[in-house]
Amino acid sequence: MMTTTNQKMEGKRGEENHSKNSTLSSSKVEKMQDILDEDSTGGWDKCWEQGLTPWDLGQPTPVLLQLLDKETLPKGRVLVPGCGAGHDVIAIANPERYVVGLELSENAIKRAREVSSLSPNAKYFEFIETDFFTWRPPVLFDLIFDYTFFCAIEPRIRASWGTRIHELLKPDGELITLMFPTDDRDGGPPYKVSVADYEKVLHPRGFKATSIIDNELAVGRRRVCDIF
Ligand SMILES: C[S@@+](CC[C@H](N)C(=O)[O-])C[C@H]1O[C@@H](n2cnc3c(N)ncnc32)[C@H](O)[C@@H]1O
């Protein structure tokens, strides 16, 4: 995890995996990539509509649960960009943290609302269907948690991601981002990432890493270098 004066980044190197499940997931990834190749914006909603969501763990990100357990997450307003089915949003929300889950996809938002419908913490989060790159919130955030969003966007718009992260965080806010995938690959999503890729777009905006650690809790699929 790379920690900055107001950010943290986290990564896990990939490993080979030839199991049947990973082959199935790989074919889903290929279909997803074909759809996004044809339509890089509207394609996300089509993927959700067709159930092509190989990134969806069906549960909160394990390392996030560990950070919550250790009580190391900042309190206040939290943003989860590209929140998908919202598992992380629901996990973070509590009386000390109000969480906004942003999603471009109408079908993802529908799924997130289904998943969260029985949550006892419902008054501490909301899902907003909008584009991360154009959305202007009324109040800024103390924490942004980015998991598989940076790697999902096209590398040519990463500088805009850096600008938006900077604009959306309070001056003393913190970014936690899990670096994935770090193997060598062509194309995406997920597009390959490196510490240098984050530094390139965050350093000019005044971010400083406060820690970079290996994510030992990355689940099997996220350890595999060729699939989500
Ligand atoms: C790879 S998925 C990750 C979802 C979730 N973070 C997870 O780990 O399960 C990326 C998500 O970002 C959403 N997305 C893509 N571009 C977006 C944008 N410009 N604004 C908001 N959401 C976006 C997609 O619809 C998709 O659900």
The ligand as a Tripos MOL2 file, in Angstrom:
@<TRIPOS>MOLECULE
LIG
   27    29     1     0     0
SMALL
NO_CHARGES

@<TRIPOS>ATOM
      1 C1        -14.3620   -3.0660  -13.2460 C.3       1 LIG1
      2 S1        -15.8740   -2.4690  -12.6360 S.3       1 LIG1
      3 C2        -15.5530   -2.4050  -10.8760 C.3       1 LIG1
      4 C3        -16.7750   -2.3860  -10.0090 C.3       1 LIG1
      5 C4        -16.4900   -2.4410   -8.4960 C.3       1 LIG1
      6 N1        -15.5750   -1.4020   -8.0840 N.3       1 LIG1
      7 C5        -15.9780   -3.7990   -8.0830 C.2       1 LIG1
      8 O1        -14.7860   -3.9390   -7.7810 O.co2     1 LIG1
      9 O2        -16.7780   -4.7490   -8.0910 O.co2     1 LIG1
     10 C6        -15.8000   -0.7730  -13.1100 C.3       1 LIG1
     11 C7        -17.1280   -0.0870  -12.8860 C.3       1 LIG1
     12 O3        -16.9660    1.3050  -13.2090 O.3       1 LIG1
     13 C8        -18.1500    1.7570  -13.8300 C.3       1 LIG1
     14 N2        -17.7650    2.9460  -14.6180 N.ar      1 LIG1
     15 C9        -17.0460    2.9680  -15.7640 C.ar      1 LIG1
     16 N3        -16.8490    4.2320  -16.1650 N.ar      1 LIG1
     17 C10       -17.4610    5.0260  -15.2510 C.ar      1 LIG1
     18 C11       -17.6060    6.4370  -15.1070 C.ar      1 LIG1
     19 N4        -17.0830    7.2840  -16.0090 N.pl3     1 LIG1
     20 N5        -18.2860    6.9140  -14.0370 N.ar      1 LIG1
     21 C12       -18.8230    6.0580  -13.1010 C.ar      1 LIG1
     22 N6        -18.7320    4.7210  -13.2050 N.ar      1 LIG1
     23 C13       -18.0490    4.1990  -14.2530 C.ar      1 LIG1
     24 C14       -18.6220    0.5700  -14.6640 C.3       1 LIG1
     25 O4        -19.9980    0.6360  -14.9580 O.3       1 LIG1
     26 C15       -18.2490   -0.6110  -13.7660 C.3       1 LIG1
     27 O5        -19.3270   -1.0240  -12.9650 O.3       1 LIG1
@<TRIPOS>BOND
     1     1     2 1
     2     2     3 1
     3     2    10 1
     4     3     4 1
     5     4     5 1
     6     5     6 1
     7     5     7 1
     8     7     8 2
     9     7     9 1
    10    10    11 1
    11    11    12 1
    12    11    26 1
    13    12    13 1
    14    13    14 1
    15    13    24 1
    16    14    15 ar
    17    14    23 ar
    18    15    16 ar
    19    16    17 ar
    20    17    18 ar
    21    17    23 ar
    22    18    19 1
    23    18    20 ar
    24    20    21 ar
    25    21    22 ar
    26    22    23 ar
    27    24    25 1
    28    24    26 1
    29    26    27 1
@<TRIPOS>SUBSTRUCTURE
     1 LIG1         1 GROUP 0 **** ****
